[in-house]
Amino acid sequence: EPVPIDMLGYSLDELNECSRNRPEKKPKGGYDDPLQNVAAHNLDRLKFQGDWIVFPKTVFDFAAGRFAHDDQNALYFLINRQWHPIQTVVYGQSEKELIFRPRH
C-alpha cells in the first residue's frame, strides 16, 4: 500500500532550504536538521507499513519453497504442487496477489 509522506508540519520550501544550507560533507552524527528528522520519520513509517509486512511473508514463501526460476531467470510460484509463471507477488496486510505472466 502507498505510504503518504508526513512532512511533520514543514513546507517543501523549508525542507529545500535545509538541503541548500547543509555542509558539503555530512557531519559525524548526521545533519541534525528538520530534513533529516522528516526523512528518518518517514523511513520508520515505511518500514512499519511496508517492509515489515512484505519481508516476513516473502521469507516465509521462499523458505516454504514456493519460489523458483528457470535458466532464463523467469520467476515461478508453486500453487497446489504446480509451478505457475509470475511477474511478481504483491503482499498486503492480510493477503497476497500473484501477478501472472503469460505462458509462451
ABEGO torsion letter per residue (X at the ends): XBBBBBAGGBBAAAAAAAAAABBABBBBGEAGBAAAAAAAAAAAAAAAAAAAAAAAAAAAAAAAGABBBBAAGBBBBBBGGBBBBBABBBBBAABBBBBBBBBX
